[in-house]
């Protein structure tokens, strides 16, 4: 029936790591929940499926993605991965390859992709830091997808917006993360329209 079709085709899949998996903060206080709340406020029929796992790398995401695309049939994939690759010292080439494969697989399944740009602190060495940052804009350009230039914009330099580990954003930071994502989702606003408009 039309109803099940609409349901199946209005899923947003979030593929992320601890930054999207509510690491160290109260359940239901993360930016993904704020995104769900926003969609509900708009009476949008869209659902969010959060497949984020703390510690996830791009290779872990690449392994899990095909089954998720098959099961959830998302029309939008929010791709927030890469930071853990850097923490583990994986090569920039490997990260880029894995992200590209995930982008291609998502596009081939009929989904639009929003890639979250990540950056790492300069203590990893300036070359590595620059190369890592460049992956995201390069992939967005080459693959013709949307880009959130820097997911932690407005947070990265504010110590009080992080947990005591200075790596993970705290609850106060989640609204800013959500706003960053929502602004980057502007090209999808027509798709995400409320029930009344459909």
Residue pairs with C-beta under 8 A, 6 or more apart in sequence:
6 45
6 198
7 45
7 47
8 73
9 73
9 75
10 44
10 45
10 46
10 47
10 75
11 46
11 47
11 48
11 49
11 72
11 73
11 74
11 75
11 76
12 35
12 46
12 47
12 48
12 49
12 74
12 75
12 76
12 77
12 78
13 49
13 51
13 68
13 69
13 72
13 74
13 76
13 77
13 78
13 111
14 20
14 32
14 48
14 49
14 50
14 51
14 52
14 78
14 80
15 51
15 52
15 61
15 64
15 65
15 68
15 77
15 78
15 79
15 80
15 81
15 102
16 50
16 51
16 52
16 56
16 78
16 79
16 80
16 81
16 116
17 52
17 53
17 54
17 55
17 56
17 57
17 80
17 81
17 83
17 84
18 24
18 52
18 54
18 55
18 56
18 84
18 168
19 52
19 80
19 83
19 151
19 152
19 168
19 169
19 177
20 30
20 31
20 32
20 50
20 52
20 78
20 80
21 30
21 50
21 52
21 53
21 54
21 56
22 28
22 29
22 30
22 32
22 33
23 54
23 168
24 163
24 165
24 168
24 170
25 163
25 170
25 171
25 174
26 171
29 171
29 174
30 174
31 174
31 175
31 177
31 178
31 181
32 48
32 50
32 52
34 174
34 175
34 178
35 48
35 178
35 181
35 182
36 47
36 48
38 178
38 182
39 46
39 47
39 48
39 192
42 192
42 193
42 194
43 194
43 195
43 196
44 192
44 193
44 194
44 195
45 195
45 198
46 192
49 68
49 72
49 74
51 64
51 68
52 80
53 60
55 84
56 81
56 84
57 81
57 84
57 85
57 88
57 90
57 98
58 81
58 82
58 85
58 90
58 94
58 95
58 98
58 99
58 102
59 85
59 90
59 94
59 98
61 79
61 81
61 98
61 102
62 98
62 101
62 102
65 102
65 105
65 106
66 105
68 74
69 77
69 105
69 106
69 109
69 111
70 109
73 109
73 110
74 106
74 109
74 111
75 110
75 111
75 112
75 191
76 111
76 112
76 113
76 114
76 185
76 188
76 191
77 102
77 106
77 111
77 112
77 113
77 114
78 114
78 116
78 181
79 99
79 102
79 103
79 106
79 113
79 114
79 115
79 116
80 116
80 118
80 151
81 98
81 99
81 102
81 116
81 118
82 95
82 99
82 118
82 132
82 135
82 136
83 118
83 120
85 94
85 95
85 98
86 95
86 118
86 120
86 124
86 128
86 132
87 120
92 128
92 131
92 132
92 135
95 132
95 135
96 135
96 138
96 139
99 115
99 135
99 139
100 139
100 142
100 143
103 113
103 115
103 139
103 143
103 145
104 143
106 113
107 113
107 143
107 145
112 145
112 146
112 188
113 143
113 145
113 146
114 145
114 146
114 147
114 148
114 181
114 184
114 185
114 188
115 136
115 139
115 140
115 145
115 146
115 147
115 148
116 136
116 148
116 151
116 181
117 133
117 136
117 137
117 147
117 148
117 149
117 150
117 151
118 132
118 133
118 136
118 150
118 151
118 152
119 129
119 132
119 133
119 150
119 152
119 156
120 128
120 129
120 132
120 133
121 129
122 129
124 132
136 147
136 149
137 147
137 149
139 145
140 146
140 147
146 184
146 185
146 187
146 188
147 184
148 180
148 181
148 183
148 184
150 156
150 180
151 177
151 180
151 181
152 169
152 177
152 180
153 176
153 180
154 176
154 180
155 161
155 162
155 169
155 173
155 176
155 177
158 173
159 166
160 172
161 169
161 170
161 172
161 173
161 176
162 168
162 169
162 170
162 173
163 169
163 170
169 177
185 192
